[in-house]
């Protein structure tokens, strides 16, 4: 008797993909999130209607080209395995990531997006300095995977740039840690000297390239920080936008993990790999540091679809190359158009730009929203700057058309 449940599920799954990522991969002309039509004319075709299908979504730094076709195929084929825990797939993915990054298997921790890595780090390495609150706690063994390391509550301050990706601030505050925000430098780099001076055990968070500014902190400055920081203070470098950076002053710090037990590097499949909706990230650190994170993680937090998609993506040589090229080409076009209007942006090493709109950006944000164009939220430290994701060229043409209108440019 045929497995009709599986075949129906697969058809349904393919149909869902067809409304989003699969559709985007199949048709390069598709310009918006979901079933979006290309061109400025299409952006205006539903005047007065801001339904999801007609919104130009440039607000979340997503990859508009979607996952690798190999990832979509792998997910479709793995759908019937969704009744199983993904232990074997986790092993394969960890092995692949370890090989690609030149580290041991015990130096990789996969998670429910790099967002979970940030939460784990805040939980493990920040918290009140009270000695009575920092005693180890024995944990029950996992149902699969053996004994858990003893739980050690976090201790110390959270030191971050201002502005930067905010999620980790909330995680630290929930953990009752003191959060110290240090303004970026005039060149929009992390002020590592002031951040180190403010640290007391705890954790220093460096988003590089930084969200929301798309700027980088030069590699030599990060190397110097690593040599000056005491082992008791953890340094977390978030490299979510690593694959878009091509400046000579930028480098990944994963190769430096071997020399620094207090260094953790976070990566994600949400950006260049186009898997934001699937949720998969990982970190690289020394084995002892990984063990300090494990007690804080939910068991089996990564689903099997994300794992098979990630494994397939890592085997697709074109995914990163094409994603970087398309982003660079469209970004160059947009920056040229904005400059012709008299607007400059912070030099971008990511898949988004931060435009100096020369006035409070909130009214412009609302004006764009009314025209069906979504851009990034307000960042209080830069109230006159607007963060805009680089979408496909037709999306960016629609954005530029609306931007001219709300900026009052004839």
Secondary structure as GFF3:
##gff-version 3
##sequence-region A 1 410
A	DSSP	alpha_helix	4	18	.	.	.	ID=ss1
A	DSSP	alpha_helix	21	26	.	.	.	ID=ss2
A	DSSP	alpha_helix	39	44	.	.	.	ID=ss3
A	DSSP	three_ten_helix	52	54	.	.	.	ID=ss4
A	DSSP	beta_strand	56	58	.	.	.	ID=ss5
A	DSSP	alpha_helix	69	78	.	.	.	ID=ss6
A	DSSP	three_ten_helix	79	81	.	.	.	ID=ss7
A	DSSP	alpha_helix	87	101	.	.	.	ID=ss8
A	DSSP	three_ten_helix	105	107	.	.	.	ID=ss9
A	DSSP	beta_strand	108	111	.	.	.	ID=ss10
A	DSSP	alpha_helix	114	125	.	.	.	ID=ss11
A	DSSP	three_ten_helix	131	133	.	.	.	ID=ss12
A	DSSP	beta_strand	158	162	.	.	.	ID=ss13
A	DSSP	alpha_helix	167	174	.	.	.	ID=ss14
A	DSSP	beta_strand	179	183	.	.	.	ID=ss15
A	DSSP	alpha_helix	192	198	.	.	.	ID=ss16
A	DSSP	beta_strand	203	207	.	.	.	ID=ss17
A	DSSP	alpha_helix	219	228	.	.	.	ID=ss18
A	DSSP	beta_strand	234	238	.	.	.	ID=ss19
A	DSSP	three_ten_helix	242	244	.	.	.	ID=ss20
A	DSSP	three_ten_helix	254	259	.	.	.	ID=ss21
A	DSSP	beta_strand	263	268	.	.	.	ID=ss22
A	DSSP	beta_strand	281	284	.	.	.	ID=ss23
A	DSSP	alpha_helix	287	294	.	.	.	ID=ss24
A	DSSP	alpha_helix	304	314	.	.	.	ID=ss25
A	DSSP	alpha_helix	317	341	.	.	.	ID=ss26
A	DSSP	beta_strand	344	345	.	.	.	ID=ss27
A	DSSP	beta_strand	352	356	.	.	.	ID=ss28
A	DSSP	alpha_helix	362	370	.	.	.	ID=ss29
A	DSSP	beta_strand	373	375	.	.	.	ID=ss30
A	DSSP	three_ten_helix	380	382	.	.	.	ID=ss31
A	DSSP	beta_strand	385	389	.	.	.	ID=ss32
A	DSSP	alpha_helix	393	406	.	.	.	ID=ss33
###
